[in-house]
Amino acid sequence: MTTTQNLDARSATASYTVPGVEKDTAAEIATSLQQRLNDLNELHLTLKHAHWNVQGPNFIAVHEMLDPQIDAIRAFADEVAERIVTLGFPAVGTPGALVAARDHDDYNLLFANTSKHLEEIDAFYDRVILGFRESIDLSGELDKITEDVLIGQSRELEKFQWFVRAHLEK
């Protein structure tokens, strides 16, 4: 059973949601937020993996650039999970659920030079930010509070991607 199916199966048991949002609407938002939570959990783990395994030119700059991003993204995951629960639904943060919900391959670099890691990280950010934009569009129609959370986080994710891309410029 995927995370989305898990969340949908549990939605009938939600006994509350936020004032002004119907339970069905809250379930739709929570399902979208669960996808973002999965993205954020995977992103911070992947960035830490790259942080440990990056080598070559500009090693220390990239190594040290990633830690603040990791810390911020972990905090974003916590905020998204708490929003899901505030809406009355469980936030699923288990590794098995994350892997089961994925529709893409794992980050496959181990020891690699900074350019290779940064190219893969840039592509990872593309995927995550596109997902956030989809959730922003959905929540903008349904719940302005959730939209606000996602916009603020997206702004920071885009800035982090800019930092990565600045290292890739020739």
N, C-alpha and C positions, 0 to 999 in steps of 0.2 A: 504494500500500500504506500503510495507516495505521500509526501508531506501535505500536499494540497488535499488529497483524498482524506488523510488523517484529520486535517482541520475541518473539512466539510462534514465529515462524519461526526465530529464533536460539536459542530455549530448548533445542532438541535438542543444540546444540553446547556447552552449559554443562558444564564438566568438574568443577565443584565447587559447593558451597553451604555454608551454615553448619552446624556439627554439630547434629544433632537435628531438622533440617528436611529433608524429602525434596525432590528436585529439582522434582517436579511442584508441590508446595506452594510452593516458593520461586518458581517461575515465576508462579504465581497472585498471590503477594504482589508480585513485581516488576512485574507488569502493572498492578496497582492503584497501586503507587508511581509508575510512569511517568505515570499520569494526574495524580497530585499534583504531580510534577515539572513537567509541562506547565502546570498551574494556577499554580504558584509563579513560573515563568519569565514567564508572561503577566502575572501580577499585578505583579511588580516593574517590568516594562517599562511597564505601564499607569499605575502610580502615578507613575513618573518623568515620563511624558507629562503627566499631570495637574499635577504639580509645576511643570512649565515653562509650562503654559497657563492656570493658574488666575488669575482676576482678581476685583477688586471687594472688598466688605467682608470683613474678616478675612483678606485676602490673605496677609500675612506669617505669621500664625498657622498657616494651612493649608499654605502653602508650606514652612515649617520643620517642621511636624508630619510631613510625608510622608517626608522624607529618612531619619530613623531607621527608619521602617517599611520603606522600600526596602532599606536595608542589612541589616536582620534577615531579610527575606524572601529576599534573595539568599543569605544564609548558610543558611537553611532549605533552599533548592533544592540547595545543595551537599551538605548532610547527607543529603537524600533520594537524590540521585544516588549518593553514596557507599554508601548502604545497598543500593541496587539492585545495584551492582557487588559489594559484599560477599556478596550472595546468589548471585553467579555470573552475572549477566546484564548486558548493556550498558545504560548510561543514555544515552538519546537526547536531546540538547539542541539539536538544529539547528532553525532557524526553520521550515524547510519541514515537518519532522515535526510541530512544534507546530501549525502552521496546518492541516495535513492532519487532525490528530486532533480539531480543535475542532468542536463541534456548536452553537456560538453565534456571534452577530455580533461584530464588532470594536467596541471602545470608540470611539464616534464623535464625542466632543466635542473641539473645538479650543479657541480662546479662549472661555471661558465663566466665569460668576461662580462664586464658591465654593460656593453652594448646589447649583447644577446638577452640578458636579464631585463634590461630596460625596454627593449622591443616587445618582449612577452608581457611585461607589466603594463605597457601602454595599451596593448590589445585587450588585456584583462579589464583595465579601466574603461575602455570603449564599451565592452559588454555590460559592465555594471552600471555605467552612467545611462546607457540606453534603457535598461530595465527601470532605473529610477525615473527617467522621463515618462515611461509608460505609466508607472504608478502615480506620478504627479498628475498626469492627465486624468486618470481615473478618480483620484481623491479630490481633485479640483472640482469635479462635478458633485461629489458626494459628501466630503468632509474637509472643510478649510483648515482645521487644526492639523490633521494628518498631512495635508498638502504643504502646510508651513514647515512641518518637521522635515519632510522630504526635500523641499526646496533648499532649506538651509544646509542639509547634508550634501545635496548635489553640488551646491556652490563650492563646498570644501573639496569634494571628490574631483571636480573639474580643476581646481587649483592644484591639487596633488598631481593630477595628470600633466598639467602644465610643467611642474617641476621635473617630472620624468622626461617629458618631451624636450625641455631645454637642454638636457644632457645629450640628447640624440642629435641635436642640430650640428651640422657640419660647418 
